[in-house]
Amino acid sequence: MSSGERPRTCRACGKKFEYPLKGSAATRHHCEDCVAIPAETRKTLERLNSRVTQLENQIRRLQEKPAPPAA
C-alpha cells in the first residue's frame, strides 16, 4: 500500500477496498463493483447495509450483556 492509499469500506455492500488505486473506478465511498450500480439502487443498498450493520451490533451487545438474575 502506498502512502496515499487507505483502506475503505463500501457504503453499499460493506466490502473492504483500497482507495485510491490507479486505474480503479472506485470512489471514496463505493467499491469498483458498486460504482456501476445506478445511484437510486445504490442508495437503497446503502440504507439496507446500514440497517444490517445496526442489527448486527445490537445482537452483539445483547449477547455480551449478562443475563438478569432469576427472581
C-alpha positions in Angstrom: 0.0 0.0 0.0 1.5 3.3 -1.0 1.3 6.4 1.2 -1.9 7.8 -0.3 -3.9 4.6 -0.3 -6.2 3.9 2.6 -8.5 1.0 3.4 -12.1 1.9 2.8 -15.4 0.2 3.3 -18.0 0.4 0.6 -21.2 2.0 1.8 -23.4 -0.1 -0.5 -22.0 -3.6 0.0 -19.7 -3.4 3.0 -16.7 -4.8 1.1 -13.2 -3.6 2.1 -11.2 -1.9 -0.6 -8.1 0.2 -1.1 -8.6 3.8 -2.3 -7.3 5.4 -4.4 -5.8 2.8 -6.8 -4.6 3.8 -10.1 -6.9 2.7 -12.9 -9.7 1.8 -10.5 -13.2 3.2 -10.9 -13.8 3.1 -7.1 -14.7 6.3 -5.3 -14.2 7.3 -1.7 -17.5 5.7 -0.7 -18.1 2.9 -3.2 -16.0 -0.1 -4.4 -15.4 -0.7 -8.0 -18.3 -3.1 -8.3 -20.9 -0.8 -6.7 -19.9 2.3 -8.7 -21.5 0.7 -11.7 -24.9 0.4 -9.9 -27.5 3.1 -10.7 -27.5 5.8 -8.0 -31.1 5.1 -6.8 -30.3 1.4 -6.3 -27.0 2.2 -4.6 -28.8 4.5 -2.2 -31.2 1.7 -1.3 -28.3 -0.7 -0.8 -26.6 1.8 1.5 -29.7 2.0 3.7 -30.0 -1.8 3.8 -26.3 -2.2 4.6 -26.5 0.4 7.3 -29.6 -1.3 8.9 -28.0 -4.8 8.8 -24.9 -3.3 10.5 -27.0 -1.7 13.2 -28.8 -5.0 13.8 -25.5 -7.0 13.9 -24.2 -4.5 16.5 -27.4 -4.8 18.6 -27.2 -8.6 18.6 -23.5 -8.4 19.6 -24.4 -6.1 22.5 -27.2 -8.3 23.6 -25.0 -11.4 23.6 -22.4 -9.6 25.7 -24.9 -8.4 28.2 -25.1 -10.6 31.3 -28.4 -12.3 31.9 -30.6 -10.7 34.7 -30.7 -12.7 37.9 -33.6 -15.1 38.3 -36.2 -14.0 40.7 
